[in-house]
Amino acid sequence: QFAWQWQPWSKELQYRLSQDQVVFIDFTADWCVTCKVNEVMTFNSQNTADFIKKHNIQMLKADWTDRSQEIANILKSYNRISVPFYLAFIPQKNKTLVFPEVLTSEIFIDKFNDVL
C-alpha cells in the first residue's frame, strides 16, 4: 500500500492542518459512482501516491454518505449540490484549489504543480 492514508475530515482538523500544511479534501459518498471511479483512477495511482508523499499533502476524506448538513453547507458555499467535490488549501501561497469532478492522476498533479 502507499505511504499515505486518508484521515477522516472534520472542520477542526481541516482548520488546524491548513494553517501550515497543504491539505486536500475528498468530499465523497458510498453511493457516488463518479467518486468510486476517481478513487481507482486517481488515488490508487502510484504517481499520485508519490506526489502526495513528496509534497507531504494531508489527505482528508469527508464522507457525505449520510448527507450531513455540515458538509452540505460547505458544498453550497462553493456552489455545489453534490459530490464528488475536491478542494485543496495551500497556506504557503494563500490559495484554495477547486478540482474538477472527474479527476485523474494527471489532473491532480498538474493542478497542484501550478501553485506548489
C-alpha positions, -999 to +999 in steps of 0.1 A: +000+000+000+010+036-004+029+058+021-001+080+029-036+073+042-068+092+044-078+109+077-115+114+084-124+150+077-136+174+104-138+212+102-114+214+132-088+191+117-091+209+083-085+242+100-057+230+122-038+213+094-043+240+068-026+266+090+008+254+078+003+223+057-011+215+023-045+199+028-066+180+002-102+171+009-122+145-009-159+151-004-174+117-013-202+092-006-207+055-008-235+060-033-214+082-056-203+062-087-180+090-101-163+092-067-156+054-068-142+057-104-120+087-094-108+068-064-095+040-085-081+062-113-065+088-092-060+079-056-049+043-062-023+055-087+014+052-078+021+086-094-005+102-072+009+084-041+045+095-049+033+131-054+014+132-021+044+119-002+069+142-019+048+173-011+036+160+023-001+166+014-025+159+042-053+138+027-088+142+043-119+123+034-153+140+040-179+112+039-213+126+028-230+092+026-254+103+053-259+138+036-248+156+068-259+193+069-223+204+078-209+190+045-240+202+026-233+237+038-197+235+026-208+222-008-233+250-010-207+276-001-188+265-033-220+264-054-220+226-055-250+205-048-234+170-046-202+150-046-176+144-058-161+177-047-123+181-043-107+210-025-071+218-015-057+245+007-021+257+002-014+280+031+022+289+019+006+305-012-026+316+005-045+296-022-076+274-023-078+250-053-111+235-066-106+204-087-129+191-114-154+164-106-138+139-130-103+135-117-072+117-130-038+114-115-025+138-142-052+165-134-045+161-096-007+165-101-010+193-127-034+214-106-010+212-076+021+218-098+006+251-109+009+265-074+035+244-055 
